[in-house]
Amino acid sequence: MKAKEIILLVLIIAAGVIFYHAHTGKLDWSVDFGDGIYWGLEEFIYEETQEIVPPFPAQLLLINSHGDIEIQGTEEQKITIDFQERIWRKNEEQAAEVAEKLKMTIDKSDNQFKISTNRDEFRKKKFETDFKVSIPKGMNIEVENSYGHVKASKVGNTKITNSYGEIILFGIEGKVDVINKYEDVNIDGAQADCQVESNSSTILAKNIKGGMKIIHKYGKIYLENISRRVEIESPYTEIYGYGLKEGVEAQNSYEKITLHYVGPTLINGKSSKIEIDGVEGDLRINDSYGKLKLNNIAGSLYIEGKSVEVSGTKIIGKNISISTSYKDIELADFSAKTAIQNYNGDIILDPTLLSQSLEARSEYGTIKFFWPKGKKYPFEARAKGGEINWNLPEEISFSEENGTKIIKAFLEETDKPSVLLSTRYGRIVVEE
C-alpha cells in the first residue's frame, strides 16, 4: 500500500471515530460558525434579570446572535428581561473573566426599546446569549438573531430575521414578517397579514385572519384556515393547504401540491403533481409534465399544459377549457361549457348532463364519450384517417368527405346544447 493511501485510510478512520464519539455524546464539542470548534471545553452559565417600568415606546427591538430568544406578551405593564450567558472555557476562572465583560445593553428612545449585547467586542467568543422577555400584551416587536430559536406569543406586529434558526409564533395580534433558512417556521394564530421568506425548511401556518405571502424553496409548506388570499412562490417545495377561503396563487416545480376547500386558485407549475378537492371559484392551472387530480370544482376550470395528465370529477362551473398533449384527459360527473384539445393522448368524457355545448378535439388519440342516459343533444363526430364507433341504439346519419368520416344524430334537438367530437388519425367511441 502506498504512503498516500495509508495516510488517507488513517484520516478516514479518525474521522469515523470522531463522528461516533460526537454522535453518542462521548465527545464534548460543539460548533460556533466563525468562531471555531469547542474542543474539550466546559460550559458555564451566568444569569441576570432586569425589570423596566413605563413609559414604553411602541416597539421592542432585540438584536442577538448565537442564542435563543423567547418573548411573551402579558397583562402586566412592565418589561422583564431574563438574560443568560452560556460560556465555553477550560475552567471557571476563564469563564468568569468573559462573563464580567459580556453584558446586556439597553437603549430606550422615543421610537423603540432596544436590547442587545456587546458580543462584537470579543475577538474569541465561544459563548451564546439567551433572552426571555415579557412585555405588555400587543406590543410590537422586531428581532434579529442567528443560530438559535425565536419564540413569541401575544405580541403585536412582529418582524423576525433569524438566520439558521427556528421561528415559533403563537397568538400574534398584528402583522407577521419573518425571514430564516434551514430551520422550521411555525405560526399559529395571527390577526393580520403574514409574510414568510425561507428555504430548506418546513413552514407551518394556521388560523391566520389575514393573507399570506410565502417565498420558499427546498422544503414543505403546510397551511390551514387562512382567511385571506395566499400567494406562494416555492420551487422544489411540497405544498399542502386546507381551508384557504380567499384562494391561492402558487408557483411551484417538481413537488406535489395538495389543496382542500379553497377559493379561486391559480397554479403555475412544472413537473408538479396537483391534487385539489373543493374549489369555490375558478381554478386555473398551467403545468408541464405533471399529473392533475381535481374534484368538486364549483367554478370554471382552465388548464393549459404540456404532457399533463388530467383527471376531474364534479365540475359544475360555467366553463371547462383544457389543452394538453401526450397524456390522457378524463372527466366525469361534470356540466359546463366544455372545450378540450389533446395531442397524442386519449380523452374520456362522462358528463351527468349537458347545460352548454361540448367540444373535444384530438390528434393521434381516442375520444371516448359516455352519453348521458335518456338525453338527446345535437351530435356530430368527425374522424379524419380514423374510425367512429356509435354504440347507441338511435339512428344516425353517416357520410365521408375527403377521408373524413362524419356521423350526426339528434339534429332536430335545436334547443339543446350541442356535442362535437373531432379526431385526426384516432378513434371516436360513443356509448352509454
C-alpha positions in Angstrom: 0.0 0.0 0.0 1.4 3.4 -1.0 2.1 6.1 1.6 -0.7 8.4 0.3 -3.2 5.6 0.6 -2.1 4.8 4.2 -2.5 8.4 5.2 -5.9 8.6 3.6 -7.0 5.4 5.4 -5.8 6.8 8.7 -7.8 10.1 8.1 -10.9 8.2 7.3 -10.7 6.0 10.4 -10.0 9.1 12.6 -13.0 10.9 11.1 -15.2 7.9 11.8 -14.0 7.7 15.4 -14.6 11.4 16.0 -18.1 11.2 14.4 -19.1 8.2 16.5 -18.0 9.8 19.8 -19.7 13.1 18.9 -22.9 11.4 17.8 -23.0 9.3 21.0 -22.3 12.2 23.3 -18.9 10.8 24.4 -17.1 13.8 22.9 -17.7 17.2 24.4 -17.7 19.6 21.5 -20.0 22.0 19.6 -19.6 24.3 16.6 -19.8 28.0 16.5 -19.5 29.0 12.9 -17.0 31.8 12.5 -15.5 31.0 16.0 -14.0 27.6 15.7 -14.9 24.3 17.4 -15.3 24.0 21.1 -12.8 21.2 21.6 -12.7 19.9 25.2 -14.3 23.0 26.8 -16.7 23.1 29.7 -19.9 25.0 29.7 -20.6 27.7 32.4 -23.9 29.5 32.8 -24.4 33.1 34.2 -27.8 34.7 34.6 -29.2 38.2 35.4 -32.7 39.8 35.4 -33.8 43.3 34.8 -37.2 44.9 35.1 -38.2 48.1 33.2 -41.2 50.2 34.2 -43.3 52.5 31.9 -43.5 54.6 29.9 -42.5 52.4 26.9 -42.2 53.2 23.2 -44.4 51.3 20.8 -41.8 48.8 19.7 -39.2 46.4 21.2 -36.1 45.7 19.2 -34.0 42.8 20.2 -30.6 42.1 18.4 -28.8 38.9 19.3 -26.5 36.3 17.8 -26.0 32.6 18.6 -28.7 32.1 21.2 -32.3 31.5 21.9 -35.0 34.2 22.3 -38.4 34.0 23.9 -40.8 37.0 24.0 -44.1 36.7 25.8 -46.9 39.3 25.9 -48.6 39.6 29.3 -51.2 41.7 31.0 -48.6 43.4 33.2 -47.5 46.9 32.3 -43.7 46.3 32.7 -40.9 44.7 30.8 -38.9 41.9 32.4 -35.7 40.6 30.8 -34.0 37.3 31.9 -30.6 37.2 30.3 -28.5 34.1 30.3 -24.8 33.7 29.2 -23.6 30.2 28.2 -19.8 30.4 28.0 -17.4 27.6 27.0 -13.9 27.7 28.5 -11.3 25.4 30.0 -12.1 26.4 33.6 -14.4 28.6 35.7 -11.8 31.3 36.1 -11.6 31.9 32.3 -15.4 31.8 32.0 -15.8 34.3 34.8 -13.5 36.8 33.0 -15.7 36.6 29.9 -18.9 36.9 32.0 -17.5 40.1 33.7 -17.1 41.7 30.3 -20.1 40.3 28.4 -23.1 42.5 29.0 -26.6 43.0 28.0 -27.2 46.5 26.6 -30.4 48.5 26.8 -31.2 51.7 24.9 -34.5 53.4 25.2 -35.6 56.1 22.7 -38.8 57.7 21.7 -39.5 55.2 18.9 -38.3 51.9 20.4 -36.8 50.0 23.3 -33.6 48.2 22.1 -32.0 45.2 23.8 -28.7 43.8 22.6 -25.2 42.6 23.8 -21.6 43.7 23.3 -20.8 40.4 21.5 -18.9 42.2 18.7 -16.3 43.5 21.2 -14.9 39.9 21.6 -12.3 38.5 19.2 -12.7 35.0 20.5 -16.3 34.3 21.5 -17.2 30.7 22.2 -20.4 31.8 24.0 -24.1 32.1 23.4 -26.6 34.5 24.9 -30.3 33.7 25.6 -33.1 36.1 26.3 -36.5 35.6 27.9 -38.5 38.8 27.7 -42.0 39.6 29.0 -43.7 42.7 27.6 -47.1 44.3 27.7 -49.5 42.3 25.5 -49.8 43.6 21.9 -46.5 45.5 21.9 -44.8 45.5 18.5 -41.5 43.6 18.3 -38.6 43.2 15.9 -35.9 40.5 16.4 -32.6 40.0 14.7 -30.9 36.7 15.6 -29.0 33.7 14.3 -28.2 30.1 15.3 -30.9 29.8 17.8 -34.7 29.6 18.1 -37.0 32.6 18.4 -40.4 32.2 20.1 -43.0 34.9 20.5 -46.6 34.9 21.6 -49.4 37.5 22.3 -47.4 40.4 20.8 -48.3 43.0 18.2 -46.8 43.5 14.7 -43.9 41.0 14.5 -40.8 41.2 12.4 -38.2 38.4 12.8 -34.9 37.7 11.0 -33.4 34.5 12.3 -30.7 33.1 10.0 -30.2 29.4 10.7 -32.8 29.4 13.5 -36.3 28.1 14.2 -39.2 30.5 14.5 -42.3 29.8 16.6 -45.1 32.3 16.8 -48.4 31.9 18.6 -51.4 34.3 19.0 -49.8 37.3 17.2 -52.1 40.3 17.4 -50.7 42.1 14.3 -48.8 41.5 11.1 -46.0 38.9 10.8 -42.9 39.3 8.7 -40.2 36.6 9.1 -37.0 35.5 7.3 -34.9 32.4 8.0 -33.4 29.3 6.5 -32.6 25.7 7.3 -34.9 25.6 10.3 -38.7 25.5 10.6 -41.2 28.3 10.8 -44.4 27.7 12.8 -47.2 30.3 13.0 -50.4 29.5 14.9 -52.8 32.4 15.1 -52.2 35.9 13.6 -54.7 38.8 13.3 -53.3 40.3 10.1 -51.2 39.5 7.0 -48.2 37.3 7.2 -45.1 37.2 5.0 -42.5 34.4 5.3 -39.3 34.0 3.4 -37.3 30.8 3.9 -35.5 27.9 2.3 -34.6 24.3 3.1 -37.2 24.2 5.8 -40.8 23.4 6.7 -43.3 26.2 7.1 -46.5 25.6 9.1 -49.1 28.3 9.4 -52.7 28.1 10.6 -55.6 30.2 11.9 -54.4 33.4 10.1 -57.0 36.2 9.9 -55.1 38.0 7.2 -53.5 36.8 4.0 -50.1 35.1 3.4 -47.2 35.6 1.1 -44.6 32.9 1.1 -41.2 32.8 -0.8 -39.6 29.4 -0.3 -37.6 26.6 -1.9 -36.4 23.1 -1.0 -38.9 22.1 1.8 -42.5 21.8 2.7 -45.4 24.2 3.3 -48.5 23.4 5.4 -51.3 25.9 5.6 -54.7 25.7 7.4 -57.5 28.1 7.8 -56.2 31.2 6.2 -58.9 33.9 5.9 -57.5 35.9 3.0 -55.6 35.2 -0.2 -52.4 33.1 -0.2 -49.5 33.8 -2.5 -46.8 31.2 -2.8 -43.5 31.3 -4.8 -41.9 27.9 -4.0 -39.8 25.9 -6.4 -38.9 22.4 -5.2 -41.3 22.7 -2.3 -44.3 20.4 -1.4 -47.4 22.4 -0.6 -50.4 21.4 1.4 -53.4 23.7 2.0 -56.7 23.3 3.8 -59.4 26.0 4.2 -57.8 28.8 2.2 -61.0 30.7 1.9 -59.9 33.5 -0.5 -58.0 31.2 -2.7 -54.4 30.6 -3.7 -51.9 31.8 -6.3 -48.9 29.5 -6.4 -45.7 29.0 -8.4 -44.1 25.6 -8.0 -41.9 23.0 -9.6 -41.1 19.3 -9.2 -43.1 18.8 -6.0 -46.7 17.9 -5.0 -49.5 20.4 -4.4 -52.5 19.3 -2.3 -55.4 21.7 -1.7 -58.7 21.1 0.1 -61.6 23.6 0.3 -60.1 26.7 -1.2 -61.3 29.8 -3.0 -60.4 30.9 -6.6 -57.0 29.4 -7.4 -54.2 29.9 -9.9 -51.3 27.5 -10.1 -48.2 27.8 -12.4 -46.3 24.5 -12.1 -43.6 22.5 -13.7 -43.5 18.7 -13.3 -45.9 19.2 -10.4 -48.4 16.6 -9.2 -51.5 18.5 -8.2 -54.5 17.2 -6.2 -57.4 19.6 -5.4 -60.6 18.7 -3.7 -63.1 21.6 -3.3 -62.8 25.0 -5.0 -65.3 27.8 -4.6 -64.5 29.8 -7.7 -62.4 29.4 -10.8 -59.4 27.1 -11.0 -56.6 27.9 -13.4 -53.6 25.6 -13.9 -50.6 26.0 -16.1 -48.3 22.9 -15.8 -46.0 20.7 -17.8 -45.0 17.1 -17.3 -47.4 16.9 -14.3 -50.4 15.0 -13.1 -53.7 16.7 -12.1 -56.4 15.1 -10.0 -59.3 17.5 -9.5 -62.7 17.1 -7.6 -65.6 19.3 -6.6 -64.9 22.4 -8.6 -67.7 25.0 -8.2 -66.3 27.4 -10.8 -64.8 27.4 -14.2 -61.8 25.2 -14.9 -58.9 26.3 -17.2 -55.9 24.1 -17.8 -53.0 24.8 -20.2 -50.5 22.0 -20.2 -47.8 20.1 -22.0 -47.6 16.3 -21.2 -50.0 16.8 -18.4 -52.4 14.0 -17.3 -55.8 15.3 -16.2 -58.5 13.6 -14.1 -61.5 15.5 -12.9 -64.9 14.9 -11.3 -67.9 17.0 -10.2 -67.0 20.2 -12.1 -70.1 22.4 -12.2 -68.9 25.8 -13.2 -69.6 27.8 -16.3 -66.6 26.7 -18.4 -64.1 23.9 -18.8 -61.2 24.6 -21.1 -58.3 22.0 -21.3 -55.4 21.9 -23.6 -52.6 19.3 -23.2 -50.6 16.6 -25.1 -49.1 13.1 -24.7 -51.2 12.3 -21.6 -54.9 11.4 -21.1 -57.8 13.6 -20.1 -60.6 12.0 -18.1 -63.6 13.9 -16.8 -66.7 12.6 -15.1 -69.8 14.0 -13.5 -69.5 17.4 -15.0 -71.8 20.0 -16.5 -70.3 23.1 -18.1 -69.5 24.6 -21.5 -66.6 22.4 -22.4 -63.7 22.8 -24.9 -60.9 20.2 -24.9 -57.8 19.7 -27.1 -55.4 16.9 -26.8 -52.5 15.7 -28.9 -51.2 12.1 -28.7 -53.4 11.4 -25.7 -56.9 10.0 -25.1 -60.0 11.9 -24.0 -62.6 10.2 -21.8 -65.8 12.1 -21.1 -68.6 11.1 -18.8 -70.9 14.1 -18.2 -74.0 13.8 -16.0 -75.9 16.1 -18.3 -75.1 19.0 -20.7 -76.2 22.5 -19.8 -74.0 24.0 -22.5 -72.1 22.9 -25.6 -69.3 20.4 -25.5 -66.4 20.2 -28.0 -63.5 17.8 -27.9 -60.7 17.6 -30.4 -57.8 15.1 -30.6 -54.9 14.1 -32.8 -53.5 10.6 -32.7 -55.7 9.7 -29.8 -59.1 8.1 -28.9 -62.1 10.1 -27.7 -64.5 8.1 -25.6 -67.8 9.7 -24.8 -70.4 8.2 -22.4 -73.8 9.5 -23.5 -76.0 10.9 -20.6 -78.7 8.3 -20.2 -82.0 9.2 -21.7 -80.9 12.6 -23.0 -80.8 13.9 -26.6 -78.4 16.5 -27.8 -77.5 17.6 -31.4 -74.4 15.5 -32.1 -71.6 15.4 -34.7 -68.5 13.3 -34.8 -65.6 13.7 -37.3 -62.7 11.4 -37.8 -60.0 12.1 -40.4 -58.0 9.0 -41.1 -59.7 7.2 -38.2 -62.8 5.4 -37.0 -66.1 6.2 -35.3 -67.9 3.6 -33.2 -71.5 4.6 -32.4 -72.8 2.1 -29.8 -76.2 3.7 -29.1 -79.5 2.2 -30.5 -80.6 5.6 -32.0 -80.3 6.1 -35.7 -77.5 8.3 -37.2 -76.6 9.7 -40.5 -73.2 8.8 -42.0 -71.1 10.5 -44.6 -67.5 10.7 -45.7 -65.7 13.8 -47.2 -62.0 13.8 -48.3 -61.0 10.9 -46.0 -63.0 12.3 -43.0 -65.8 10.1 -41.6 -68.8 12.1 -40.3 -71.8 10.9 -38.3 -74.7 13.1 -37.0 -77.6 12.4 -34.6 -80.4 14.2 -32.9 -80.1 17.2 -35.2 -83.8 18.1 -34.6 -83.0 19.0 -31.0 -82.1 22.5 -31.9 -82.9 24.0 -28.5 -80.4 21.7 -26.7 -76.6 22.1 -26.2 -74.6 20.5 -28.9 -71.8 17.9 -28.9 -68.9 18.0 -31.4 -66.2 15.3 -31.3 -63.3 15.5 -33.8 -60.1 13.5 -34.2 -57.3 13.2 -36.7 -55.8 9.7 -37.1 -57.6 8.4 -34.0 -60.9 6.8 -33.0 -64.2 8.1 -31.5 -66.3 5.8 -29.4 -69.8 6.7 -28.2 -71.7 4.6 -25.7 -73.9 4.7 -22.7 
